Amino acid sequence: MLQMSSAVAESRPRALATWLFAVAGLIVLMVIVGGITRLTESGLSITEWKPISGIIPPLTHAQWVAEFENYQRIPEYTELNRGMTLAGFKAIFFWEYVHRLLGRLIGAAFALPLIWFWLRNRIPAGYGWRLTALLALGGLQGAIGWWMVTSGLSVRTDVSHIRLAVHLVTALVILSGIVWTALDLLALHASPLARPARLRPVAAVALLLLFAQIVYGAFTAGLGAGYAFASWPLMGDSLFPAGVPMLDPGWTNAIDNPVVVQFIHRWLAFVAAAGLLVLALKARAAGTRWPGAAVLGLVVLQIALGVATLLSGVAIDIAVAHQANAALLLIATVAAAHAIGRRA
């Protein structure tokens, strides 16, 4: 781990916080592009992982043909997209390329300023290990992304919804860690005696519920479960449709059965909303208004966008807004949790 400066007087907590918030903004953009990539079924268009040379996209006709030929070897093309034109391939290639390029950009936007701050002894005591851990987690996220893609390169015609959930949750854990650290640094800027905030039990419960709902959102997207029933609050003519084929063993239905997954995602939302409501009220009682108000407003918007996504038959623009709002809701939840965890 990097050895960081311990002198608060020499450190620049506000500058560090500004940098981290900028990286957080890039991660939110990454989540949005990732949602578009999934919804346009673009994620398997690049069948190789080239961390360095992959920065440069195909530039000549021969290079495009070679990339297309690689894609034509995987089940998604042979079973679903046979007959796709080169122009059609370029359209799906675009989103996966932008997604991977953003990942590289975020890595550079985190690593290079971190090295600069370290060399100039601008990192306060106690934050070096945290920033290094976030950097390592970001590197792991790249490997998780490729691990996810490999699940769809043979046998399957799409990526594993479980690996998709791991990929999304890891990104949002990184986002949460960055925002929490930035808020700690802002508190340190306001007072050199400020200590890092603690994660209170009520905040931990609210965050766990939100992450559980996000996991089921990823399952819903990965299984295409959002297309199962385009009605709300009923699924067809009943709360839970009759005659749904069930998997064996029974517990796997909660993970692999699209109808059951959509049902859980629908109603877990209100359990998570209740937990977030309690957190918002606690944050308001702690004397910080905007995080609690933001949580409440974004929760209502998130549920509305979820319902609209179902009723629209998973229209891409609404579904992407739903995923983007989830990232914003997470940021507001982290801010509210931080507010009630501050120490004198």
Wavefront OBJ file of the C-alpha trace (Angstrom):
o trace
v 0.000 0.000 0.000
v 1.179 3.507 -0.746
v 2.719 5.412 2.138
v 0.755 8.624 2.490
v 1.397 11.891 4.263
v 0.166 12.279 7.828
v 0.354 16.044 8.026
v -3.123 17.556 7.745
v -1.553 20.964 7.293
v 0.145 19.789 4.092
v -2.816 17.790 2.837
v -5.558 19.077 0.578
v -8.762 17.335 1.690
v -11.028 19.659 -0.278
v -9.088 19.125 -3.496
v -9.176 15.378 -2.916
v -12.937 15.494 -2.307
v -13.508 17.467 -5.526
v -11.463 14.923 -7.469
v -13.403 12.014 -5.955
v -16.767 13.594 -6.743
v -15.623 14.003 -10.357
v -14.712 10.301 -10.497
v -18.105 9.475 -8.961
v -19.757 11.412 -11.797
v -17.841 9.318 -14.328
v -19.015 6.132 -12.612
v -22.640 7.289 -12.838
v -22.069 7.887 -16.564
v -20.550 4.408 -16.777
v -23.659 2.913 -15.166
v -25.841 4.699 -17.724
v -23.766 3.509 -20.677
v -23.708 0.013 -19.176
v -27.509 0.058 -19.086
v -27.690 1.116 -22.720
v -25.166 -1.574 -23.633
v -27.304 -4.226 -21.964
v -30.618 -3.019 -23.353
v -29.271 -2.809 -26.915
v -27.721 -6.282 -26.510
v -24.312 -4.875 -27.389
v -22.261 -6.427 -24.594
v -20.935 -9.410 -26.555
v -19.931 -7.503 -29.667
v -16.266 -7.372 -28.573
v -15.118 -10.939 -27.987
v -11.561 -10.241 -26.808
v -10.108 -8.446 -23.810
v -7.240 -6.175 -24.786
v -6.718 -3.716 -21.899
v -4.123 -1.648 -23.791
v -4.502 -2.183 -27.529
v -8.282 -2.289 -27.202
v -8.282 1.484 -26.745
v -7.979 1.820 -30.519
v -11.170 0.721 -32.345
v -11.141 -0.855 -35.831
v -10.076 1.822 -38.314
v -10.003 0.016 -41.651
v -12.562 -2.088 -43.474
v -10.368 -5.171 -43.011
v -10.214 -4.584 -39.245
v -13.983 -4.239 -39.044
v -14.456 -7.448 -41.016
v -12.060 -9.261 -38.652
v -13.981 -8.043 -35.587
v -17.275 -9.056 -37.186
v -15.907 -12.512 -37.969
v -14.985 -12.943 -34.294
v -18.542 -12.038 -33.332
v -19.964 -14.471 -35.899
v -18.332 -17.366 -34.031
v -20.310 -16.936 -30.796
v -23.811 -18.335 -30.070
v -25.466 -14.910 -29.899
v -24.796 -14.422 -33.601
v -25.390 -17.987 -34.786
v -28.648 -18.428 -32.847
v -30.108 -14.917 -32.658
v -28.443 -12.498 -35.070
v -27.552 -14.616 -38.081
v -27.722 -12.421 -41.161
v -26.728 -9.241 -39.324
v -24.997 -6.764 -41.612
v -21.641 -5.138 -40.943
v -23.471 -1.845 -40.367
v -25.656 -3.508 -37.752
v -22.570 -4.948 -36.065
v -20.942 -1.505 -35.962
v -24.013 -0.158 -34.139
v -23.763 -2.674 -31.285
v -19.955 -2.497 -31.264
v -20.194 1.245 -30.561
v -21.863 0.903 -27.168
v -19.613 -1.875 -25.899
v -16.561 0.076 -27.080
v -17.734 3.248 -25.300
v -18.454 1.207 -22.165
v -14.948 -0.256 -22.114
v -13.353 3.079 -23.005
v -15.133 4.728 -20.071
v -13.780 2.000 -17.804
v -10.242 2.813 -18.895
v -10.906 6.544 -18.504
v -12.185 6.056 -14.952
v -9.107 3.986 -14.101
v -6.813 6.733 -15.350
v -8.895 9.484 -13.717
v -8.493 7.714 -10.380
v -4.937 6.363 -10.559
v -3.069 9.344 -12.039
v -4.364 12.038 -9.630
v -3.873 9.593 -6.738
v -0.195 9.228 -7.648
v 0.127 13.012 -7.994
v -1.440 13.661 -4.590
v 0.764 10.986 -3.040
v 3.997 12.341 -4.533
v 3.164 15.827 -3.263
v 2.210 14.571 0.235
v -1.328 15.875 -0.074
v -3.193 12.846 1.305
v -4.258 13.073 4.972
v -3.308 10.373 7.451
v -5.658 7.408 7.426
v -6.873 7.915 3.855
v -4.024 6.328 1.936
v -5.147 2.753 2.582
v -8.741 3.622 1.716
v -7.861 5.221 -1.611
v -5.488 2.364 -2.454
v -8.224 -0.162 -1.696
v -10.638 1.682 -3.988
v -8.013 1.669 -6.735
v -7.507 -2.085 -6.314
v -11.259 -2.659 -6.361
v -11.455 -0.688 -9.598
v -8.847 -2.973 -11.142
v -10.814 -5.990 -9.970
v -13.929 -4.515 -11.574
v -12.264 -4.653 -14.975
v -11.533 -8.346 -14.479
v -15.115 -8.941 -13.305
v -16.389 -7.259 -16.466
v -14.413 -9.644 -18.659
v -15.477 -12.604 -16.466
v -19.057 -11.539 -17.146
v -18.505 -11.292 -20.914
v -16.877 -14.739 -21.107
v -20.079 -16.314 -19.789
v -21.769 -15.398 -23.079
v -19.044 -16.379 -25.540
v -19.848 -20.105 -25.598
v -23.031 -22.138 -25.055
v -25.126 -19.149 -23.854
v -26.562 -16.444 -26.098
v -26.213 -13.807 -23.375
v -24.141 -13.129 -20.286
v -24.901 -14.735 -16.934
v -27.381 -12.609 -14.993
v -25.524 -13.520 -11.793
v -22.228 -12.243 -13.179
v -24.052 -9.156 -14.451
v -25.286 -8.514 -10.899
v -21.777 -8.947 -9.486
v -20.441 -6.499 -12.080
v -23.084 -3.868 -11.308
v -22.879 -4.246 -7.528
v -19.079 -3.955 -7.572
v -19.356 -0.712 -9.542
v -21.848 0.666 -7.029
v -19.748 -0.436 -4.037
v -16.871 1.532 -5.549
v -19.201 4.497 -6.083
v -20.376 4.300 -2.467
v -16.822 4.126 -1.146
v -15.730 7.092 -3.224
v -18.671 9.269 -2.129
v -18.272 8.321 1.556
v -14.543 9.092 1.430
v -15.176 12.425 -0.299
v -17.678 13.399 2.411
v -15.165 12.464 5.127
v -12.587 14.651 3.394
v -14.994 17.586 3.210
v -15.576 17.249 6.955
v -11.808 17.190 7.490
v -11.488 20.341 5.398
v -14.063 22.058 7.602
v -12.272 20.951 10.788
v -8.806 19.378 11.103
v -10.133 17.508 14.171
v -12.971 15.820 12.282
v -13.011 12.041 12.404
v -14.389 9.696 9.715
v -18.122 9.035 10.001
v -19.395 5.692 11.269
v -21.902 3.448 9.526
v -24.855 3.323 11.935
v -27.064 0.187 12.086
v -30.118 1.937 10.594
v -27.985 3.159 7.694
v -26.470 -0.289 7.178
v -29.943 -1.845 6.985
v -31.148 0.790 4.493
v -28.082 0.306 2.303
v -28.401 -3.487 2.400
v -32.048 -3.253 1.335
v -31.145 -0.882 -1.489
v -28.343 -3.154 -2.683
v -30.678 -6.172 -2.535
v -33.122 -4.299 -4.749
v -30.304 -3.358 -7.133
v -29.236 -7.014 -7.320
v -32.787 -7.970 -8.300
v -32.788 -5.152 -10.820
v -29.697 -6.742 -12.381
v -31.345 -10.180 -12.309
v -34.426 -8.676 -13.972
v -32.312 -7.105 -16.709
v -30.105 -10.154 -17.208
v -33.017 -12.591 -17.483
v -35.162 -10.250 -19.570
v -37.699 -10.585 -16.771
v -39.006 -7.082 -17.352
v -40.686 -8.342 -20.528
v -42.602 -11.094 -18.697
v -45.568 -8.909 -17.640
v -46.129 -5.331 -18.826
v -48.787 -4.514 -16.232
v -48.843 -3.111 -12.707
v -49.670 -3.695 -9.864
v -51.034 -7.031 -11.113
v -49.041 -9.478 -13.187
v -51.662 -10.127 -15.817
v -54.908 -10.743 -13.929
v -53.507 -11.558 -10.502
v -50.914 -10.527 -7.972
v -48.859 -13.555 -8.957
v -49.832 -15.396 -12.137
v -51.159 -18.942 -11.898
v -49.602 -21.814 -13.782
v -46.066 -20.443 -13.859
v -43.599 -23.309 -14.468
v -41.364 -23.649 -11.405
v -37.770 -24.798 -11.215
v -36.396 -27.558 -9.029
v -34.972 -27.115 -6.422
v -37.479 -24.475 -5.390
v -35.016 -21.904 -4.058
v -33.537 -21.423 -7.533
v -36.771 -19.754 -8.644
v -35.762 -16.661 -6.666
v -32.657 -16.381 -8.834
v -33.334 -18.047 -12.179
v -37.094 -17.881 -12.795
v -37.890 -14.651 -14.692
v -41.479 -14.420 -13.410
v -40.486 -14.917 -9.771
v -37.577 -12.500 -10.154
v -39.857 -9.805 -11.561
v -42.334 -10.404 -8.712
v -39.603 -10.028 -6.065
v -38.180 -6.937 -7.752
v -41.651 -5.323 -7.821
v -42.380 -5.708 -4.120
v -38.914 -5.623 -2.593
v -38.884 -2.040 -3.865
v -41.402 -1.033 -1.197
v -39.490 -2.792 1.576
v -36.341 -0.937 0.502
v -38.339 2.301 0.286
v -39.491 1.860 3.890
v -35.896 1.436 5.054
v -34.803 4.483 3.089
v -37.684 6.509 4.557
v -36.465 5.744 8.084
v -32.922 6.725 7.102
v -34.153 9.975 5.534
v -36.028 10.908 8.715
v -32.942 10.119 10.808
v -30.824 12.319 8.561
v -33.298 15.162 8.899
v -33.309 14.745 12.692
v -29.503 14.936 12.623
v -29.805 18.450 11.255
v -28.942 17.817 7.606
v -31.912 18.382 5.337
v -30.777 17.895 1.765
v -29.649 14.219 1.929
v -32.930 13.116 3.501
v -35.004 15.177 1.084
v -32.987 13.835 -1.846
v -33.519 10.250 -0.696
v -37.271 10.736 -0.405
v -37.606 12.430 -3.782
v -35.411 9.925 -5.594
v -37.206 6.944 -4.015
v -40.555 8.185 -5.309
v -39.045 8.856 -8.736
v -37.377 5.436 -8.791
v -40.623 3.588 -8.111
v -42.418 5.685 -10.738
v -39.695 4.940 -13.297
v -39.851 1.241 -12.436
v -43.589 1.123 -13.050
v -43.198 3.148 -16.243
v -40.492 0.755 -17.438
v -42.888 -2.175 -17.054
v -45.872 -0.423 -18.636
v -43.782 0.746 -21.596
v -42.615 -2.772 -22.377
v -39.084 -1.836 -21.246
v -38.615 1.211 -23.453
v -34.873 1.887 -23.546
v -35.023 5.555 -22.560
v -37.218 4.886 -19.521
v -35.247 1.795 -18.478
v -31.957 3.717 -18.703
v -33.443 6.560 -16.649
v -34.492 3.943 -14.077
v -30.920 2.635 -13.820
v -29.386 6.106 -13.724
v -31.752 7.183 -10.970
v -30.756 4.096 -8.966
v -27.154 5.334 -8.976
v -28.266 8.819 -7.880
v -30.442 7.309 -5.158
v -27.450 5.349 -3.907
v -25.367 8.538 -3.717
v -28.122 10.301 -1.751
v -28.450 7.270 0.554
v -24.704 7.249 1.223
v -24.861 10.993 1.986
v -27.755 10.451 4.411
v -25.933 7.535 6.068
v -22.832 9.685 6.382
v -24.875 12.513 7.909
v -26.155 10.382 10.776
v -22.726 8.801 11.282
v -20.727 11.978 11.850
v -18.815 12.207 15.095
v -18.005 15.302 17.133
l 1 2 3 4 5 6 7 8 9 10 11 12 13 14 15 16 17 18 19 20 21 22 23 24 25 26 27 28 29 30 31 32 33 34 35 36 37 38 39 40 41 42 43 44 45 46 47 48 49 50 51 52 53 54 55 56 57 58 59 60 61 62 63 64 65 66 67 68 69 70 71 72 73 74 75 76 77 78 79 80 81 82 83 84 85 86 87 88 89 90 91 92 93 94 95 96 97 98 99 100 101 102 103 104 105 106 107 108 109 110 111 112 113 114 115 116 117 118 119 120 121 122 123 124 125 126 127 128 129 130 131 132 133 134 135 136 137 138 139 140 141 142 143 144 145 146 147 148 149 150 151 152 153 154 155 156 157 158 159 160 161 162 163 164 165 166 167 168 169 170 171 172 173 174 175 176 177 178 179 180 181 182 183 184 185 186 187 188 189 190 191 192 193 194 195 196 197 198 199 200 201 202 203 204 205 206 207 208 209 210 211 212 213 214 215 216 217 218 219 220 221 222 223 224 225 226 227 228 229 230 231 232 233 234 235 236 237 238 239 240 241 242 243 244 245 246 247 248 249 250 251 252 253 254 255 256 257 258 259 260 261 262 263 264 265 266 267 268 269 270 271 272 273 274 275 276 277 278 279 280 281 282 283 284 285 286 287 288 289 290 291 292 293 294 295 296 297 298 299 300 301 302 303 304 305 306 307 308 309 310 311 312 313 314 315 316 317 318 319 320 321 322 323 324 325 326 327 328 329 330 331 332 333 334 335 336 337 338 339 340 341 342 343 344
